[in-house]
Amino acid sequence: MRQLQLNIEHILDAKIGDFAGPSWAPVIDSVRQLHTGLIKHFYIYGAAGTGKSHLLSAICDSYLDEGKQAIKVSLLELLDAPVEAIQALDMYDLIALDDIEVVNGMLQWQKAIFHLINLSYDGHTQLIFSSRFAPTELRLQFPDLQSRLTQAVSLRIPSGRQFNDRQALLQATMLRRGLQFETQIVDYLLLHGPQKTATLLQTVEKLQQLLQGEQPKLSNLRRKQIFALIDEYSR
């Protein structure tokens, strides 16, 4: 258990309300169904940087707000621990396993996750999985786990290409954090900044750090520096 604690992923600053774009509606609706118990197992997938880890953190945080036990674990990190470590997770109300595809080629880990899923059927635990691949694309060596994952409610995460999604997400995140950026910076961020959700949120966090305590009206030189920073995150 000591080794397991070292591999619990840091909770990112994310809330369910941040994912306010229209393309996120089906995902957030499924999260509501998780909370009501209508969904036992939830599987989200999408390209790297589309916000999967942020969403898992936000869902776990929403469970903690209700006084429930929730944990988000990076399977990539957990692989350094003995395979038996995953058995210690069944005490939680919600377990979010990030990057399920990393167990490909590791039969014992696949069997351990399969056992964890089976335990969840008999208890109160709910499970969320994230991956870059849809359940049918995982090509796992343990067919029983592949079957279990394809039975979960699965949704693709929005890519971030839709302007309305980025605009809603940015507005919601800034409102929650109490941020006020110049209109020129907001417009530049939406038009020229990163499209993928994770990188967009990282850019907002960096801007928050840089602009803290500065005057509402920036100099032209300072504004150009901010634009250059946004360009760096957009590459």
C-alpha positions as CSV (number, residue, x, y, z in Angstrom):
1,M,0.0,0.0,0.0
2,R,2.9,2.3,0.7
3,Q,4.1,1.9,-2.9
4,L,0.6,2.5,-4.2
5,Q,0.3,5.8,-2.4
6,L,3.5,7.0,-4.1
7,N,1.8,6.4,-7.5
8,I,-1.5,8.1,-6.9
9,E,-1.7,10.9,-9.5
10,H,-1.8,14.5,-8.4
11,I,-5.3,15.9,-8.6
12,L,-5.4,18.6,-11.3
13,D,-7.3,21.8,-10.9
14,A,-10.5,21.0,-12.7
15,K,-14.2,21.1,-11.9
16,I,-17.2,19.5,-13.7
17,G,-18.5,23.0,-14.5
18,D,-15.4,23.8,-16.5
19,F,-16.5,21.5,-19.3
20,A,-19.3,23.7,-20.4
21,G,-19.0,23.5,-24.2
22,P,-21.9,22.1,-26.2
23,S,-19.9,19.0,-27.4
24,W,-19.3,18.1,-23.7
25,A,-23.1,17.8,-23.0
26,P,-23.3,14.0,-23.5
27,V,-20.2,13.5,-21.4
28,I,-21.5,15.6,-18.5
29,D,-24.9,13.9,-18.8
30,S,-23.2,10.6,-18.3
31,V,-21.4,12.0,-15.3
32,R,-24.7,12.9,-13.8
33,Q,-25.9,9.3,-14.4
34,L,-22.8,8.1,-12.6
35,H,-23.7,10.2,-9.6
36,T,-27.2,8.7,-9.5
37,G,-25.9,5.2,-9.9
38,L,-27.4,4.6,-13.3
39,I,-24.0,4.0,-14.7
40,K,-21.6,1.5,-13.0
41,H,-18.7,1.7,-15.5
42,F,-17.8,4.6,-17.7
43,Y,-15.1,4.7,-20.4
44,I,-13.9,7.9,-22.0
45,Y,-11.4,8.0,-24.9
46,G,-9.8,10.6,-27.1
47,A,-6.4,11.8,-28.5
48,A,-3.7,12.9,-26.1
49,G,-4.3,16.3,-24.7
50,T,-8.0,16.4,-25.1
51,G,-8.6,16.7,-21.3
52,K,-9.2,13.1,-20.2
53,S,-7.1,13.4,-17.1
54,H,-8.6,16.8,-16.2
55,L,-12.1,15.3,-16.6
56,L,-11.2,12.3,-14.4
57,S,-9.9,14.7,-11.7
58,A,-13.1,16.8,-11.9
59,I,-15.3,13.7,-11.5
60,C,-13.3,12.5,-8.5
61,D,-13.5,16.0,-7.0
62,S,-17.3,16.0,-7.5
63,Y,-17.6,12.7,-5.6
64,L,-15.4,14.1,-2.8
65,D,-17.7,17.1,-2.6
66,E,-20.5,14.7,-1.8
67,G,-18.6,13.1,1.0
68,K,-17.7,10.0,-1.0
69,Q,-14.4,8.3,-1.4
70,A,-12.8,8.7,-4.9
71,I,-9.4,8.2,-6.3
72,K,-7.7,8.8,-9.6
73,V,-4.7,6.6,-10.5
74,S,-2.4,6.7,-13.5
75,L,-1.9,3.1,-14.5
76,L,1.4,4.1,-16.1
77,E,2.6,5.1,-12.7
78,L,0.9,2.2,-10.9
79,L,2.8,-0.3,-13.0
80,D,5.9,0.3,-10.8
81,A,4.0,-1.3,-7.9
82,P,3.3,-5.0,-7.4
83,V,0.2,-6.1,-9.3
84,E,-1.5,-6.9,-6.0
85,A,-1.6,-3.2,-5.2
86,I,-4.7,-2.6,-7.3
87,Q,-6.7,-4.8,-4.9
88,A,-6.4,-2.0,-2.3
89,L,-8.5,0.2,-4.4
90,D,-11.8,-1.5,-3.9
91,M,-12.5,0.5,-0.7
92,Y,-13.3,3.5,-2.8
93,D,-16.8,4.6,-4.0
94,L,-15.2,5.7,-7.4
95,I,-12.0,4.5,-9.0
96,A,-10.7,6.4,-12.0
97,L,-8.0,4.5,-13.9
98,D,-6.2,6.7,-16.4
99,D,-4.5,5.3,-19.5
100,I,-5.9,1.8,-19.6
101,E,-4.0,1.0,-22.8
102,V,-0.7,0.8,-20.9
103,V,-1.6,-2.6,-19.6
104,N,-1.5,-4.0,-23.2
105,G,1.0,-6.9,-23.2
106,M,0.8,-7.2,-19.4
107,L,-1.5,-10.2,-18.8
108,Q,-1.3,-10.2,-15.0
109,W,-2.3,-6.5,-14.8
110,Q,-5.2,-7.2,-17.2
111,K,-6.4,-10.0,-15.0
112,A,-6.1,-7.8,-11.9
113,I,-8.2,-5.1,-13.5
114,F,-10.7,-7.7,-14.6
115,H,-11.0,-8.9,-11.0
116,L,-11.5,-5.3,-9.8
117,I,-14.3,-4.9,-12.2
118,N,-15.9,-8.2,-11.0
119,L,-15.7,-7.0,-7.4
120,S,-17.4,-3.8,-8.4
121,Y,-20.5,-5.7,-9.5
122,D,-20.9,-7.2,-6.1
123,G,-20.3,-3.9,-4.2
124,H,-20.8,-0.2,-4.3
125,T,-17.7,0.8,-6.3
126,Q,-18.0,2.5,-9.6
127,L,-15.2,2.6,-12.2
128,I,-14.1,5.1,-14.8
129,F,-11.5,4.3,-17.5
130,S,-9.7,6.6,-19.9
131,S,-7.7,5.8,-23.0
132,R,-6.5,7.1,-26.3
133,F,-8.4,4.2,-27.9
134,A,-12.0,3.1,-28.0
135,P,-12.7,-0.2,-26.1
136,T,-12.8,-2.3,-29.2
137,E,-9.4,-0.9,-30.3
138,L,-7.4,-2.0,-27.3
139,R,-6.4,-5.4,-28.6
140,L,-5.9,-6.8,-25.1
141,Q,-4.5,-10.3,-24.6
142,F,-7.1,-11.2,-21.9
143,P,-10.4,-11.4,-23.8
144,D,-12.5,-11.3,-20.6
145,L,-11.2,-7.8,-19.7
146,Q,-11.7,-6.7,-23.3
147,S,-15.3,-7.9,-23.0
148,R,-15.9,-6.1,-19.7
149,L,-14.6,-2.8,-21.1
150,T,-16.7,-2.9,-24.2
151,Q,-19.8,-3.3,-21.9
152,A,-19.1,0.0,-20.2
153,V,-20.8,3.2,-21.3
154,S,-18.2,4.7,-23.6
155,L,-17.9,8.2,-25.1
156,R,-15.3,10.0,-27.2
157,I,-14.0,13.2,-25.6
158,P,-14.5,16.4,-27.7
159,S,-11.4,17.2,-29.7
160,G,-11.4,20.9,-28.9
161,R,-11.6,21.9,-32.5
162,Q,-15.0,23.6,-32.1
163,F,-14.7,27.3,-31.2
164,N,-17.9,27.2,-29.1
165,D,-16.4,24.4,-27.0
166,R,-13.2,26.3,-26.3
167,Q,-15.1,29.6,-25.7
168,A,-17.4,28.0,-23.1
169,L,-14.7,26.1,-21.4
170,L,-12.5,29.2,-21.1
171,Q,-15.3,31.4,-19.8
172,A,-16.3,28.8,-17.2
173,T,-12.8,28.2,-16.1
174,M,-12.0,31.9,-15.8
175,L,-15.2,32.6,-13.9
176,R,-14.5,29.8,-11.4
177,R,-11.0,31.0,-10.8
178,G,-12.0,34.7,-10.6
179,L,-9.8,35.6,-13.6
180,Q,-10.1,38.7,-15.7
181,F,-7.9,38.8,-18.8
182,E,-7.9,41.6,-21.3
183,T,-10.4,41.1,-24.1
184,Q,-7.5,41.1,-26.6
185,I,-5.8,38.3,-24.7
186,V,-9.0,36.2,-24.5
187,D,-9.6,36.7,-28.2
188,Y,-6.0,35.8,-29.1
189,L,-6.2,32.7,-26.9
190,L,-9.4,31.5,-28.5
191,L,-8.3,32.2,-32.1
192,H,-4.6,31.4,-32.0
193,G,-4.2,29.4,-28.8
194,P,-4.1,25.6,-28.3
195,Q,-7.3,23.8,-29.3
196,K,-6.9,20.7,-27.1
197,T,-8.5,21.0,-23.7
198,A,-5.6,20.0,-21.6
199,T,-3.2,22.4,-23.2
200,L,-5.7,25.2,-23.1
201,L,-6.2,24.7,-19.4
202,Q,-2.4,24.6,-18.9
203,T,-2.1,27.9,-20.8
204,V,-4.8,29.5,-18.6
205,E,-3.0,28.4,-15.5
206,K,0.3,29.8,-16.8
207,L,-1.4,33.1,-17.6
208,Q,-2.9,33.2,-14.2
209,Q,0.5,32.9,-12.6
210,L,2.1,35.5,-14.9
211,L,-0.6,38.2,-14.7
212,Q,-1.2,37.9,-11.0
213,G,-0.9,41.4,-9.5
214,E,-0.5,43.2,-12.8
215,Q,-2.5,46.2,-13.9
216,P,-5.7,45.5,-15.8
217,K,-4.4,47.5,-18.7
218,L,-1.2,45.9,-20.1
219,S,1.5,47.7,-22.0
220,N,2.0,46.8,-25.6
221,L,5.3,45.1,-24.9
222,R,3.7,43.0,-22.1
223,R,0.8,42.1,-24.3
224,K,3.2,40.9,-27.0
225,Q,5.0,38.8,-24.4
226,I,1.7,37.2,-23.5
227,F,0.9,36.5,-27.1
228,A,4.3,34.9,-27.6
229,L,3.6,32.7,-24.6
230,I,0.3,31.6,-26.1
231,D,2.1,30.8,-29.4
232,E,4.5,28.6,-27.5
233,Y,1.7,26.5,-26.0
234,S,0.0,26.3,-29.5
235,R,2.9,24.5,-31.1
